[in-house]
Amino acid sequence: MKKIIQLITVIFVTSLLLGCDTYNKEEFKKSAQNIYDRVQTNLKIKGNFCYYLGSVKFPYTDIPPSNEDSQWEGWNKEDLAKTLPLFAEIGLLTRQPVDGKEGLYHYDLTDLGREYQYEDIDRRDVEPIYDNSFCYGPIKVIKVTDVSEKTYERGLSGYNETQVSVDIDYQVVNTPEWIINNQDKLKALYGSSSVRLPDVTYPQSLLYIKGKDGKLYEKSWFYRVIKPSGKLLTDKE
């Protein structure tokens, strides 16, 4: 479902400029930090990095694949077949065999899982879709390293557009032990860049669009939903 979530935030250009054409790096730093923090508060998530489980409503019992599944249902079941056992092994889910049905399991959230759960409910269809993730890693902006501006004849909006690229260095805070102790398994399933460790500085580029109204519009992600793309690595491997 969601891979990278984009939020559009209006920032007044007068607060980000010094003089005519010199950008104020400290104001960009404050602005970015405020948006990262506000996303966590508004969505009630534990951090800016989220491991996507799939579309699932807890408690959940495995549903075997079927020839009648839509393509999306098949993909979702494939995701759940990897993500649910992993997070049960890590300790964020319980996993109990279904009586009389070999290979099928009941899953539910543990107290630890509830602490880090982010459930996004899409009610646009007849039946609600429950997209579940476990989120961690609040971002702390360390500094703005560079600000550059370039005008394109045909930008993201399809017409003449000035883009402002803001390069930042950041760290994550409060990385939980279940991340640190299981980083190899998480990287195997979600990719090598899916784990953010404490006391490590990471680079990130933020994109702003300068509107005709003289304001800057933020076009970057401020929380990231990472979809499983690798293999399930268990303690047996």
KETIVO-251440 format. One record per residue: residue number from 1; residue in one letter; x, y, z of N, C-alpha, C in turn. Coordinates in pm, whole numbers. Each point is the difference from the previous one (the first is absolute). Example, Ala and Ser with C-alpha at 12.3 -4.5 7.8 and 13.67 -1.06 7.14 Angstrom:
+--------+------+--------+--------+--------+--------+--------+--------+--------+--------+--------+
: marmar : dodo :   n.c1 :   n.c2 :   n.c3 :  ca.c1 :  ca.c2 :  ca.c3 :   c.c1 :   c.c2 :   c.c3 :
+--------+------+--------+--------+--------+--------+--------+--------+--------+--------+--------+
:      1 :    A :   1319 :   -569 :    780 :    -89 :    119 :      0 :     90 :    120 :      0 :
:      2 :    S :    -35 :    105 :    -72 :     82 :    119 :      6 :    -77 :    109 :     73 :
+--------+------+--------+--------+--------+--------+--------+--------+--------+--------+--------+
// end
This chain:
+--------+------+--------+--------+--------+--------+--------+--------+--------+--------+--------+
: marmar : dodo :   n.c1 :   n.c2 :   n.c3 :  ca.c1 :  ca.c2 :  ca.c3 :   c.c1 :   c.c2 :   c.c3 :
+--------+------+--------+--------+--------+--------+--------+--------+--------+--------+--------+
:      1 :    M :     85 :   -119 :      0 :    -85 :    119 :      0 :     88 :    123 :      0 :
:      2 :    K :      7 :     70 :    113 :     77 :    122 :      3 :    149 :    -32 :      8 :
:      3 :    K :     80 :     67 :    -77 :    145 :    -21 :      5 :     67 :    121 :     61 :
:      4 :    I :    -19 :    115 :    -62 :     53 :    122 :     58 :   -114 :     99 :      7 :
:      5 :    I :    -23 :     55 :    117 :   -109 :     93 :     20 :     53 :    141 :    -17 :
:      6 :    Q :    -70 :     81 :    -79 :     41 :    137 :    -22 :    -98 :     94 :     69 :
:      7 :    L :     54 :     97 :     71 :    -81 :    104 :     62 :     38 :    132 :    -63 :
:      8 :    I :   -100 :     83 :    -31 :     26 :    131 :    -59 :    -25 :    105 :    108 :
:      9 :    T :    104 :     74 :     31 :     -8 :     98 :    107 :     42 :    136 :    -53 :
:     10 :    V :    -78 :    103 :     30 :     32 :    134 :    -46 :     91 :     68 :    101 :
:     11 :    I :    108 :     57 :    -48 :     93 :     72 :     85 :     22 :    137 :    -60 :
:     12 :    F :    -18 :    105 :     75 :     15 :    134 :    -53 :    144 :     29 :    -35 :
:     13 :    V :     22 :     46 :   -122 :    133 :     23 :    -50 :     73 :    107 :     80 :
:     14 :    T :    -73 :     95 :     56 :     67 :    108 :     74 :     74 :    -52 :    122 :
:     15 :    S :    -45 :   -112 :     56 :     66 :    -54 :    119 :    122 :    -84 :    -37 :
:     16 :    L :     14 :    -34 :   -128 :    109 :    -86 :    -41 :    106 :     73 :    -82 :
:     17 :    L :    -17 :    127 :    -18 :     93 :     80 :    -78 :     68 :    106 :     84 :
:     18 :    L :    126 :     21 :    -29 :     71 :    114 :     57 :     40 :     89 :   -117 :
:     19 :    G :    -42 :    122 :      1 :     27 :     86 :   -113 :    -84 :    -43 :   -118 :
:     20 :    C :     59 :      0 :   -121 :    -78 :    -27 :   -119 :      6 :   -146 :    -42 :
:     21 :    D :    121 :    -56 :     -8 :     14 :   -133 :    -57 :     73 :    -98 :     91 :
:     22 :    T :     32 :     36 :    123 :     76 :    -86 :     89 :    -94 :    -73 :     95 :
:     23 :    Y :     -2 :   -131 :     -4 :    -90 :    -77 :     84 :     55 :    -15 :    141 :
:     24 :    N :    -89 :      4 :     96 :     34 :    -11 :    140 :     -1 :   -147 :     41 :
:     25 :    K :    116 :    -61 :     16 :      9 :   -142 :     30 :    -62 :    -33 :    136 :
:     26 :    E :     15 :     87 :     96 :    -55 :    -27 :    134 :   -152 :     -4 :     -4 :
:     27 :    E :    -60 :     86 :    -82 :   -146 :     -2 :    -11 :    -48 :   -127 :    -70 :
:     28 :    F :     75 :    -45 :   -101 :    -34 :   -128 :    -63 :     10 :   -114 :    101 :
:     29 :    K :    104 :      4 :     83 :     17 :   -105 :    100 :   -118 :     -3 :     97 :
:     30 :    K :    -39 :    116 :     50 :   -113 :      7 :     93 :   -129 :    -46 :    -67 :
:     31 :    S :    -20 :     44 :   -123 :   -121 :    -36 :    -73 :    -10 :   -150 :    -21 :
:     32 :    A :    110 :    -62 :    -46 :      0 :   -144 :    -23 :    -24 :    -76 :    129 :
:     33 :    Q :     65 :     40 :    109 :    -18 :    -68 :    127 :   -143 :     11 :     49 :
:     34 :    N :    -60 :    117 :    -16 :   -139 :     19 :     43 :    -94 :    -92 :    -76 :
:     35 :    I :     26 :    -17 :   -131 :    -89 :    -86 :    -79 :     19 :   -146 :     38 :
:     36 :    Y :    124 :    -45 :     17 :     24 :   -138 :     44 :    -72 :    -27 :    133 :
:     37 :    D :     12 :     94 :     93 :    -63 :    -18 :    131 :   -151 :      2 :    -11 :
:     38 :    R :    -53 :     89 :    -83 :   -145 :     13 :    -11 :    -63 :   -125 :    -63 :
:     39 :    V :     71 :    -61 :    -94 :    -50 :   -124 :    -60 :    -17 :   -108 :    106 :
:     40 :    Q :    100 :    -15 :     87 :    -10 :   -100 :    106 :   -118 :     29 :     93 :
:     41 :    T :    -18 :    127 :     33 :   -108 :     37 :     91 :   -137 :    -22 :    -64 :
:     42 :    N :    -15 :     44 :   -124 :   -131 :     -8 :    -66 :    -40 :   -144 :    -29 :
:     43 :    L :     97 :    -82 :    -41 :    -31 :   -139 :    -34 :     13 :    -95 :    118 :
:     44 :    K :     54 :     53 :    111 :     21 :    -81 :    120 :     90 :   -120 :    -31 :
:     45 :    I :    113 :     27 :    -66 :     96 :   -104 :    -32 :    128 :     21 :     80 :
:     46 :    K :     75 :   -109 :     20 :    118 :      3 :     85 :    124 :     52 :    -70 :
:     47 :    G :     -8 :     21 :   -132 :    117 :     48 :    -72 :    -32 :     22 :   -147 :
:     48 :    N :    102 :     36 :    -76 :    -18 :     38 :   -140 :     29 :   -112 :    -99 :
:     49 :    F :     30 :   -122 :     50 :     27 :   -115 :    -86 :    -94 :   -113 :     40 :
:     50 :    C :    -75 :    -51 :    -98 :   -104 :    -99 :     29 :     16 :   -126 :    -84 :
:     51 :    Y :      2 :   -115 :     64 :      4 :   -129 :    -69 :   -143 :    -42 :    -32 :
:     52 :    Y :    -30 :     -7 :   -127 :   -136 :    -35 :    -44 :    -21 :   -151 :     10 :
:     53 :    L :   -107 :    -41 :     68 :    -32 :   -142 :     12 :    -85 :    -49 :   -116 :
:     54 :    G :    -94 :     82 :    -40 :    -99 :    -37 :   -100 :   -136 :     50 :     47 :
:     55 :    S :   -102 :    -33 :    -77 :   -137 :     35 :     39 :    -51 :   -113 :     89 :
:     56 :    V :    -14 :     30 :    128 :    -34 :   -103 :     98 :    -66 :     66 :    120 :
:     57 :    K :   -104 :    -64 :     52 :    -69 :     48 :    120 :     20 :   -103 :    111 :
:     58 :    F :     59 :     45 :    110 :     27 :    -91 :    112 :   -118 :     -7 :     95 :
:     59 :    P :    -27 :   -119 :     58 :     71 :   -127 :    -21 :    -27 :    -55 :   -140 :
:     60 :    Y :     96 :    -78 :    -49 :     -6 :    -49 :   -138 :     37 :   -146 :     -4 :
:     61 :    T :    -70 :    -75 :    -85 :     31 :   -140 :    -24 :     39 :    -17 :   -146 :
:     62 :    D :    109 :    -73 :    -25 :     46 :    -22 :   -137 :   -114 :    -44 :    -92 :
:     63 :    I :     -3 :     59 :   -120 :    -94 :    -42 :   -103 :     82 :    -56 :   -116 :
:     64 :    P :    -16 :   -128 :    -33 :     83 :    -59 :   -106 :    -24 :     68 :   -134 :
:     65 :    P :    100 :      1 :    -87 :    -19 :     54 :   -136 :   -110 :    -76 :    -73 :
:     66 :    S :    -69 :     70 :    -90 :   -110 :    -59 :    -75 :      9 :     43 :   -146 :
:     67 :    N :    -45 :    -87 :    -89 :     -4 :     36 :   -143 :    -96 :    114 :    -26 :
:     68 :    E :    -90 :     25 :     95 :    -97 :    108 :    -17 :     53 :    134 :     52 :
:     69 :    D :    120 :      2 :     57 :     58 :    125 :     50 :     25 :     96 :   -116 :
:     70 :    S :    -25 :    128 :     26 :     43 :    102 :    -94 :    152 :     10 :      6 :
:     71 :    Q :     58 :     71 :    -96 :    146 :     17 :      2 :     43 :     68 :    128 :
:     72 :    W :    -74 :    103 :     42 :     34 :     71 :    123 :     -9 :    -92 :    122 :
:     73 :    E :   -106 :    -83 :      6 :    -14 :    -93 :    113 :    115 :    -99 :      4 :
:     74 :    G :     42 :    -46 :   -118 :    113 :    -92 :     -4 :    128 :     66 :     50 :
:     75 :    W :     25 :    122 :    -45 :    119 :     72 :     46 :     -6 :     24 :    150 :
:     76 :    N :   -118 :     37 :     51 :    -13 :     28 :    143 :     27 :   -125 :     83 :
:     77 :    K :    -52 :   -114 :    -43 :     24 :   -124 :     73 :    148 :    -39 :     -4 :
:     78 :    E :     66 :     28 :   -112 :    144 :    -27 :     -9 :     77 :     86 :    100 :
:     79 :    D :    -40 :    127 :     13 :     65 :     87 :     99 :    -22 :    -51 :    141 :
:     80 :    L :   -125 :    -32 :     32 :    -33 :    -44 :    137 :     71 :   -130 :     36 :
:     81 :    A :     20 :    -87 :    -99 :     67 :   -127 :     26 :    144 :     20 :     43 :
:     82 :    K :     57 :    117 :    -28 :    137 :     31 :     41 :      4 :     93 :    120 :
:     83 :    T :    -85 :    102 :      1 :     10 :    101 :    105 :    -53 :    -50 :    134 :
:     84 :    L :   -111 :    -73 :      0 :    -58 :    -41 :    128 :     90 :    -98 :     75 :
:     85 :    P :     56 :   -104 :    -64 :     93 :    -86 :     73 :    123 :     75 :     52 :
:     86 :    L :     50 :     97 :    -79 :    117 :     75 :     45 :    -29 :     76 :    129 :
:     87 :    F :   -110 :     74 :      2 :    -27 :     82 :    118 :    -52 :    -83 :    117 :
:     88 :    A :    -49 :   -121 :    -28 :    -29 :    -92 :    110 :    130 :    -47 :     63 :
:     89 :    E :     99 :    -27 :    -84 :    131 :    -44 :     49 :     69 :    112 :     79 :
:     90 :    I :    -19 :    124 :    -46 :     62 :    114 :     67 :    -70 :     31 :    133 :
:     91 :    G :   -130 :    -28 :      7 :    -72 :     22 :    126 :   -109 :    105 :     -5 :
:     92 :    L :    -35 :     48 :   -118 :   -105 :    100 :    -11 :   -136 :    -63 :    -29 :
:     93 :    L :      0 :   -129 :    -35 :   -124 :    -74 :    -24 :      5 :   -134 :     72 :
:     94 :    T :   -116 :    -51 :     36 :    -11 :   -138 :     45 :    -30 :    -87 :   -122 :
:     95 :    R :     34 :   -130 :     10 :    -22 :    -92 :   -112 :    -36 :   -136 :     56 :
:     96 :    Q :   -125 :    -43 :    -27 :    -48 :   -127 :     52 :    -54 :    -86 :   -114 :
:     97 :    P :     35 :   -130 :     -4 :    -51 :    -87 :   -107 :   -152 :    -10 :      3 :
:     98 :    V :    -59 :    -12 :   -118 :   -144 :    -22 :    -11 :    -26 :   -149 :     14 :
:     99 :    D :    -87 :    -38 :     95 :    -29 :   -141 :     24 :    -51 :    -68 :   -127 :
:    100 :    G :     65 :   -110 :    -33 :    -47 :    -81 :   -112 :     35 :     55 :   -137 :
:    101 :    K :     74 :    109 :     -7 :     35 :     59 :   -131 :    150 :     28 :     -2 :
:    102 :    E :     72 :    -99 :    -47 :    147 :      9 :      1 :     47 :    117 :    -86 :
:    103 :    G :     94 :     75 :     55 :     59 :    111 :    -74 :    -73 :    131 :     12 :
:    104 :    L :   -115 :      2 :     71 :    -75 :    123 :     19 :     13 :     45 :    146 :
:    105 :    Y :      0 :    133 :     20 :     24 :     55 :    134 :    -95 :    116 :     29 :
:    106 :    H :    -25 :     17 :    132 :    -70 :    119 :     51 :    107 :    102 :     41 :
:    107 :    Y :    -25 :    126 :    -30 :     91 :    108 :     39 :    -75 :    108 :     76 :
:    108 :    D :     68 :     58 :     97 :    -55 :    118 :     68 :    117 :     84 :     50 :
:    109 :    L :    -30 :    124 :     36 :    103 :     93 :     47 :     38 :    -33 :    144 :
:    110 :    T :    128 :      8 :     29 :     46 :     -2 :    139 :     -4 :    143 :     54 :
:    111 :    D :     28 :     17 :    128 :      6 :    137 :     56 :    107 :     82 :    -72 :
:    112 :    L :    112 :    -63 :    -32 :    106 :     70 :    -73 :    -47 :     39 :   -140 :
:    113 :    G :    -73 :    -91 :    -64 :    -51 :     30 :   -133 :    -99 :    115 :      1 :
:    114 :    R :    -86 :      5 :    100 :    -97 :    111 :      9 :     71 :    134 :     18 :
:    115 :    E :    113 :     -2 :     69 :     74 :    123 :     23 :     54 :     59 :   -129 :
:    116 :    Y :     39 :    -86 :    -95 :     63 :     48 :   -124 :    -92 :     -9 :   -121 :
:    117 :    Q :   -123 :    -48 :     18 :    -92 :    -18 :   -112 :    -47 :    134 :    -56 :
:    118 :    Y :    -11 :      5 :   -133 :    -69 :    109 :    -68 :   -100 :    -62 :    -95 :
:    119 :    E :   -129 :     25 :     22 :   -106 :    -56 :    -83 :    -67 :    113 :    -77 :
:    120 :    D :      8 :     -9 :   -131 :    -62 :     98 :    -89 :   -122 :    -66 :    -64 :
:    121 :    I :   -119 :     49 :     32 :   -124 :    -63 :    -48 :    -52 :     79 :   -120 :
:    122 :    D :     -8 :    -68 :   -115 :    -53 :     58 :   -122 :   -146 :    -43 :    -12 :
:    123 :    R :    -92 :     96 :     12 :   -143 :    -30 :     -1 :    -67 :     36 :   -133 :
:    124 :    R :     79 :     19 :   -105 :    -59 :     41 :   -127 :    -70 :   -115 :    -72 :
:    125 :    D :     38 :   -124 :     28 :    -65 :   -115 :    -62 :   -119 :    -46 :     86 :
:    126 :    V :    -72 :    -98 :    -52 :   -115 :    -54 :     75 :     48 :    -57 :    133 :
:    127 :    E :    110 :    -75 :     -6 :     59 :    -55 :    121 :    126 :     80 :     34 :
:    128 :    P :     15 :     42 :    125 :    122 :     75 :     37 :    125 :    -83 :    -23 :
:    129 :    I :    109 :     68 :    -34 :    130 :    -64 :    -16 :     88 :     46 :    116 :
:    130 :    Y :     52 :    -95 :     75 :     82 :     29 :    117 :    147 :    -20 :    -37 :
:    131 :    D :     69 :    109 :    -26 :    143 :     -7 :    -29 :     78 :     14 :    129 :
:    132 :    N :     78 :   -103 :     34 :     70 :      0 :    127 :    151 :      5 :    -18 :
:    133 :    S :     65 :     77 :     86 :    144 :     15 :      1 :     48 :      8 :    144 :
:    134 :    F :    130 :    -25 :     18 :     66 :     28 :    127 :    100 :    112 :    -26 :
:    135 :    C :    -15 :    109 :     75 :     81 :    120 :    -26 :     99 :     26 :    113 :
:    136 :    Y :    116 :     53 :    -37 :    105 :     32 :     97 :     82 :    115 :    -56 :
:    137 :    G :     94 :     51 :     79 :    103 :     90 :    -50 :    -40 :    144 :    -19 :
:    138 :    P :    -36 :     74 :    106 :    -22 :    144 :    -16 :    126 :     68 :    -55 :
:    139 :    I :    -19 :     86 :    -98 :    113 :     67 :    -64 :     37 :    127 :     76 :
:    140 :    K :    128 :     18 :     24 :     55 :    123 :     54 :     90 :     63 :   -105 :
:    141 :    V :    -39 :    117 :    -49 :     79 :     68 :   -102 :    125 :     59 :     67 :
:    142 :    I :    117 :    -38 :    -49 :    126 :     47 :     57 :     39 :    134 :    -61 :
:    143 :    K :     -3 :      7 :   -132 :     34 :    125 :    -66 :    -42 :     -4 :   -146 :
:    144 :    V :    -13 :    117 :    -59 :    -20 :     14 :   -144 :    137 :     21 :    -62 :
:    145 :    T :     38 :    -86 :    -92 :    135 :      6 :    -58 :      6 :     82 :   -128 :
:    146 :    D :   -111 :      8 :    -72 :      3 :     74 :   -126 :   -142 :     34 :    -43 :
:    147 :    V :    -14 :    114 :    -68 :   -126 :     41 :    -61 :     31 :     45 :   -142 :
:    148 :    S :    -68 :    -59 :    -97 :     23 :     38 :   -140 :   -134 :     19 :    -70 :
:    149 :    E :      3 :     83 :   -103 :   -123 :     34 :    -72 :     22 :    -17 :   -149 :
:    150 :    K :   -103 :    -56 :    -68 :      9 :    -17 :   -144 :   -139 :     13 :    -61 :
:    151 :    T :     -7 :     66 :   -114 :   -128 :     20 :    -69 :     -6 :    -90 :   -123 :
:    152 :    Y :   -115 :    -68 :    -14 :    -22 :    -90 :   -112 :   -114 :     52 :    -87 :
:    153 :    E :     12 :    -17 :   -132 :   -108 :     41 :    -90 :   -124 :    -84 :     24 :
:    154 :    R :     20 :   -129 :     27 :   -112 :    -89 :     32 :     38 :    -77 :    126 :
:    155 :    G :    -54 :     44 :    114 :     32 :    -63 :    128 :    -96 :   -112 :     33 :
:    156 :    L :    -11 :    -32 :    129 :    -90 :   -107 :     44 :   -144 :     29 :    -33 :
:    157 :    S :    -35 :    128 :     -4 :   -138 :     40 :    -28 :    -29 :     13 :   -149 :
:    158 :    G :    104 :    -17 :    -83 :    -20 :      5 :   -144 :     20 :    136 :    -62 :
:    159 :    Y :     31 :    100 :     81 :     26 :    133 :    -55 :    123 :     60 :     67 :
:    160 :    N :     36 :    120 :    -41 :    120 :     66 :     53 :     -2 :     -2 :    152 :
:    161 :    E :    110 :    -45 :     59 :      1 :    -26 :    144 :    139 :     19 :     57 :
:    162 :    T :      7 :     65 :    115 :    125 :     15 :     72 :      2 :    -96 :    118 :
:    163 :    Q :    101 :    -86 :      3 :     14 :    -98 :    106 :    115 :     38 :     91 :
:    164 :    V :    -23 :    -13 :    130 :    103 :     28 :     99 :     33 :   -132 :     71 :
:    165 :    S :    125 :    -45 :    -12 :     44 :   -124 :     62 :     75 :     33 :    130 :
:    166 :    V :    -43 :    -63 :    108 :     59 :     25 :    131 :     60 :   -131 :     51 :
:    167 :    D :    132 :     -3 :     15 :     69 :   -119 :     50 :     17 :     12 :    151 :
:    168 :    I :    -41 :   -106 :     70 :     11 :      1 :    146 :     79 :   -122 :     46 :
:    169 :    D :     54 :      8 :    121 :     53 :   -114 :     74 :    -95 :    -23 :    117 :
:    170 :    Y :    -32 :   -127 :     26 :    -90 :    -29 :    111 :     45 :   -126 :     72 :
:    171 :    Q :    -50 :    -16 :    122 :     15 :   -123 :     76 :   -138 :    -44 :     46 :
:    172 :    V :    -11 :   -126 :     39 :   -124 :    -48 :     59 :     22 :    -16 :    151 :
:    173 :    V :   -105 :     19 :     75 :      8 :    -12 :    146 :    -95 :   -109 :     47 :
:    174 :    N :     30 :    -54 :    116 :    -86 :   -101 :     63 :    -19 :   -124 :    -86 :
:    175 :    T :    106 :    -42 :    -71 :     -9 :   -124 :    -76 :    -19 :   -116 :     97 :
:    176 :    P :   -109 :    -77 :    -11 :    -28 :   -105 :     99 :     93 :   -120 :    -13 :
:    177 :    E :      6 :    -76 :    107 :     86 :   -118 :      1 :    -45 :   -103 :   -104 :
:    178 :    W :   -129 :    -10 :    -28 :    -45 :   -100 :    -96 :     49 :     31 :   -142 :
:    179 :    I :     33 :    125 :    -26 :     63 :     34 :   -127 :    148 :    -40 :      2 :
:    180 :    I :     70 :     44 :    104 :    143 :    -24 :      9 :     32 :   -150 :      3 :
:    181 :    N :    -78 :    -76 :     75 :     28 :   -142 :     16 :    -41 :    -85 :   -119 :
:    182 :    N :    -81 :     56 :    -91 :    -51 :    -78 :   -113 :     28 :     68 :   -133 :
:    183 :    Q :    105 :     82 :     -6 :     23 :     79 :   -120 :     32 :    -86 :   -122 :
:    184 :    D :     65 :   -113 :     16 :     29 :    -85 :   -116 :   -129 :    -55 :    -61 :
:    185 :    K :    -93 :    -40 :     83 :   -128 :    -53 :    -50 :    -82 :    110 :    -67 :
:    186 :    L :      0 :    117 :     60 :    -75 :    112 :    -58 :     60 :     44 :   -132 :
:    187 :    K :    132 :      4 :     -9 :     66 :     38 :   -125 :    -26 :   -104 :   -109 :
:    188 :    A :     -3 :   -128 :     38 :    -23 :   -105 :    -98 :   -136 :     14 :    -66 :
:    189 :    L :   -101 :     41 :     77 :   -136 :     10 :    -53 :    -31 :    138 :    -57 :
:    190 :    Y :     51 :    105 :     65 :    -39 :    136 :    -38 :    110 :     79 :    -71 :
:    191 :    G :    119 :    -56 :    -13 :    107 :     69 :    -70 :    105 :     54 :     94 :
:    192 :    S :    120 :     17 :    -53 :    115 :     38 :     83 :    -13 :    138 :     62 :
:    193 :    S :    -79 :     88 :    -63 :    -14 :    137 :     54 :   -120 :     15 :     92 :
:    194 :    S :    -64 :   -111 :     35 :   -123 :      8 :     80 :     26 :     16 :    148 :
:    195 :    V :    124 :    -22 :     45 :     33 :      9 :    142 :     80 :    127 :     24 :
:    196 :    R :    -48 :     83 :     92 :     70 :    122 :     40 :     46 :    -17 :    144 :
:    197 :    L :    132 :      3 :     20 :     59 :    -27 :    131 :     27 :    129 :     76 :
:    198 :    P :      7 :     -7 :    133 :     27 :    121 :     79 :    144 :     48 :    -18 :
:    199 :    D :     18 :    130 :     17 :    133 :     64 :     -4 :     68 :    -12 :   -136 :
:    200 :    V :    -78 :    -21 :   -105 :     51 :     -2 :   -137 :    -66 :    116 :    -75 :
:    201 :    T :     80 :     75 :    -75 :    -53 :    114 :    -76 :    -29 :    -43 :   -144 :
:    202 :    Y :   -121 :     30 :    -45 :    -45 :    -37 :   -134 :    -31 :    125 :    -82 :
:    203 :    P :     27 :     -5 :   -131 :    -36 :    114 :    -85 :   -141 :    -15 :    -56 :
:    204 :    Q :    -61 :    110 :    -31 :   -133 :      0 :    -62 :    -16 :    129 :    -79 :
:    205 :    S :    -64 :     -8 :   -115 :    -26 :    118 :    -82 :   -150 :     28 :      1 :
:    206 :    L :    -37 :    122 :     33 :   -140 :     43 :      1 :    -24 :     90 :   -121 :
:    207 :    L :   -119 :    -11 :    -57 :    -33 :     78 :   -119 :   -112 :     99 :     30 :
:    208 :    Y :     24 :    126 :    -36 :   -100 :    105 :     10 :    -29 :     55 :   -140 :
:    209 :    I :   -125 :     37 :    -23 :    -38 :     64 :   -125 :    -35 :    146 :     32 :
:    210 :    K :     61 :     91 :    -74 :    -31 :    142 :     18 :   -123 :     35 :    -84 :
:    211 :    G :   -108 :     34 :     68 :   -123 :     31 :    -69 :     -3 :    142 :    -55 :
:    212 :    K :    -97 :     24 :    -89 :    -16 :    134 :    -56 :    -40 :    101 :    106 :
:    213 :    D :    -52 :    -51 :    112 :    -41 :     88 :    110 :    117 :     39 :     90 :
:    214 :    G :    121 :    -45 :    -35 :    117 :     36 :     78 :     21 :    -87 :    123 :
:    215 :    K :    -71 :   -113 :     10 :     16 :    -91 :    113 :     71 :   -126 :    -46 :
:    216 :    L :     55 :    -72 :     95 :     64 :   -128 :    -28 :    -93 :   -112 :     44 :
:    217 :    Y :    -18 :    -99 :    -87 :    -87 :   -113 :     28 :     87 :   -125 :     14 :
:    218 :    E :     -9 :    -66 :    116 :     83 :   -116 :     29 :    -56 :   -122 :    -74 :
:    219 :    K :     85 :    -73 :    -71 :    -45 :   -113 :    -80 :     68 :   -132 :     39 :
:    220 :    S :     64 :     -6 :    116 :     72 :   -120 :     40 :    -82 :    -82 :     99 :
:    221 :    W :     46 :   -125 :     24 :    -67 :    -83 :    100 :     45 :     40 :    141 :
:    222 :    F :    -93 :     -7 :     95 :     36 :     26 :    139 :    -29 :   -119 :     90 :
:    223 :    Y :    -58 :   -104 :    -56 :     10 :   -133 :     60 :     -1 :    -99 :   -115 :
:    224 :    R :     74 :   -106 :     17 :     24 :    -93 :   -109 :    -55 :   -137 :     35 :
:    225 :    V :    -87 :    -52 :    -87 :    -53 :   -134 :     16 :     79 :    -92 :    -93 :
:    226 :    I :     74 :    -94 :     59 :     91 :    -87 :    -75 :    -68 :   -134 :    -24 :
:    227 :    K :    -14 :    -36 :   -127 :    -70 :   -123 :    -36 :     98 :   -118 :     -4 :
:    228 :    P :    -43 :   -118 :     41 :     89 :   -117 :     -6 :     35 :    -33 :   -145 :
:    229 :    S :    129 :    -21 :    -25 :     43 :    -25 :   -138 :    103 :   -113 :     -7 :
:    230 :    G :     37 :    -56 :    114 :    103 :   -103 :      2 :    -54 :   -133 :     47 :
:    231 :    K :     83 :    -71 :     78 :    -39 :   -133 :     46 :     -9 :     -3 :    152 :
:    232 :    L :    -70 :   -100 :     49 :    -15 :    -18 :    144 :    121 :    -77 :     52 :
:    233 :    L :     72 :     61 :     93 :    117 :    -61 :     62 :    -37 :    -36 :    143 :
:    234 :    T :      5 :   -125 :     33 :    -39 :    -46 :    134 :    122 :    -42 :     80 :
:    235 :    D :    -24 :    -32 :    126 :    111 :    -45 :     87 :     62 :   -130 :    -49 :
:    236 :    K :    -72 :    -74 :    -83 :     50 :   -128 :    -47 :    102 :     16 :   -112 :
:    237 :    E :      5 :    120 :    -59 :     92 :     21 :   -113 :    131 :     59 :     46 :
+--------+------+--------+--------+--------+--------+--------+--------+--------+--------+--------+
// end
